[in-house]
Amino acid sequence: MEKFGKSQAVKRTEDIRFLTGEGRYVDDITPENALFGYVLRSSVAHGDMTELNVDDAREAEGVHLVLTADDLLADGNVLPMAASLLKNRDGASSAAPERPLLAQGRVRFVGEPIAMIFAETMQQAKDAAELIEVDIDDLPVHLALSTGGDAIHSEAPDNCAFDWGLGNEDAFSDAFANATHKVTCEIEDNRVIVNSMEPRGCYAEWEDGRVHVAINGQGVWAPKGQIAKHMGLDPENVRVTNPDTGGGFGMKAMMYPEYAICGMAARKLGKPVRWMSERTEAMLSDNAGRDLVSHVEMGFDADHKLVAYKVHSIANMGAYNSQFAQPIQTVLFSKVLTGCYDVQAVYLHVEGVYTNTTQVDAYRGAGRPEAIYVLERSMDYAARALGADPWELRRRNFIKPESFPYKTASEVTYDIGDFNRVLTVAQSKSDHAGYQSRRNASAAKGMLRGMGLCYYIESILGDPSETAKVVFFEEEGRVSIYVGTQSNGQGHETVYAQFLSDQSGIPVERIDVIQGDSDRIATGGGTGGSRSVTVQNTATLASVEKMIAQFTPLLAEKMGVSEDEVMFDDEAFRSDGSNLSFTMIEAAELAKKEGQEQLLTSEARITLSAQSFPNGAHLAEVEIDPDTGVVTVDRYTVVDDFGNLINPMLVAGQVHGGIAQGLGQALTERAVFDEDGQLLTASFMDYAMPRADDVPMISFSTEAVPTSTNPMGMKGCGEAGTVGSMAAIANAVQDAVAPLGIDRVDMPFTPHRMWQMLNDRQIAAE
């Protein structure tokens, strides 16, 4: 990579403190005298509250405060939460029912917050919750992934949140009507619960007219603005901090009621308060992921060229619009609607549906895994229907390298790509040629074996702007870099320090990465959409260039040369006209000695002109035991194009983690509600997370096609593993059972579901 990072596999420096118990997670650093918060949640999926009496709870031992929606309003707070909205196909606005911080009169899902208690101990808060009298008259529960049924909101009498479209439906219809081959299929994408290792939590404190809320989220600036709105404060009177965070995965990117309510409680009491979710509470109240079904129509010409593609999705919103929910399965889905394929007659139609369940919002990939899952499952289904080889069908339809930059039917411009090259590497790495012998060996053991391919493309999302500030000697001999992103376990402290060191020559062990404090960092885009490394390091590069320019006049004077004769070679300032040289640290020490303190701070803000598009091939091989239904992922190969890399070890870790999450959704994870809207999978006894023995050894490599959208040629990698893994595993399962006459399989492929499917097929055959 020459100048732009040395592409060295550097171990994560932050792991030392994490593994030795020195992490600063929000529940570790709560003020010692903070009161404990506990949320009373609805046990009913849909109903009118005819009584809510908290008098006894307020008098209970140790209780300092009980808050209901009426209390929040009486104190002048604002209850409705933020939500992104769409325009429907007819131009009307999508449904916008208000979602209150605490339920107002009606509850709409099990787990909806009704009241929040603050007491001296957690047990006292829980005991007080038992004293609250809540009477709820049940209303009909709507769970179907369809419009109609009893209305959850008056603003959506048919439970339709939105009816959104993109593309040219007439062009699709004409191309589909004239297609030689027509293929239709239906693809389900099961609901999953995110289950970050660290559940959500926060603490809040009030001092001198300002509120400080510490959260374990994915950035501080959006919560800062929303907390200010809810509490009726000027933004400068709100400080949000984000210490170490044990996983976010999109679920922690948005606002939740507890953060603002804790701020309100701290203000009302003049005392700090704390709240930490328990696991079942998290399963009930954290925004879930996925949960949609898509009907697909594909038209091919006589040469198996894809000429028409339409997707009609029904997407579950849950009981309310969550912060980003409406755009997830629409705008973000559309970013990679046609994947890596050259097809322009395209239409996407999405209907969002309200149900009496927990909200659905961003989960690792946010719309792009859903879109690629639909497309790559459909391409595999089409290959089977056409009698074509699935690898060759993809190659035939790939966008050709000479066609870049390529504008998709979704009006998204891909800057560069060489998909066939990457797929050819994957074919070799996976020993595609030896597959049939492996399949025969499985058959000899009475096992079913299948191979599944997914070729994905991913669109980097989020704020394209970011700031980096480098400050020398805030602490003796050390250099601070202030960043606007937020690490949730990706290794940002390592990679940002490594990159700054590579560009400036500052020893990496002297660099401190500062993040997650709205008082210390004026603005930032947070973490989400695989944006962090590409956007933040571009800002760092600009800051280093500014730093070089700032030091050059001072150094030129000391060297006795003109400014244009001073060069910086990533290690030191040098000039052919002088025998003096200065490292960046030495330049800063000189500036400090000369009293030019203003040179010790360099800040730059950048905006990327375009997105980058990581892509790659995932190849899974599964073996299925027909006697038990157990699906084992036996081999897994992935070859990604992430452009240039800074730290391949961290990239591999991101890919492995993403694959594990996709594998979990494919094999073990599924949120299940009963007919009354009760979550039946509300603990790890009933909700199966993937374990070590579910995850195979993963062959990972990269084939770089550097992007032109940032100076480093980097493409994001954080979500790519999830984007590609689900379809690879599902296609492998489909390939294994297709010889038995089974032409549709849907995640998750749990032993019971697989055994039932195989058993039903055997009975039908008999």
Order of alpha helices (4+ residues) and beta strands (2+ residues): alpha-beta-beta-alpha-beta-alpha-beta-beta-alpha-beta-beta-alpha-beta-beta-beta-alpha-beta-alpha-beta-alpha-beta-beta-beta-alpha-alpha-beta-beta-alpha-alpha-beta-beta-beta-alpha-beta-alpha-beta-beta-alpha-beta-beta-beta-alpha-beta-alpha-alpha
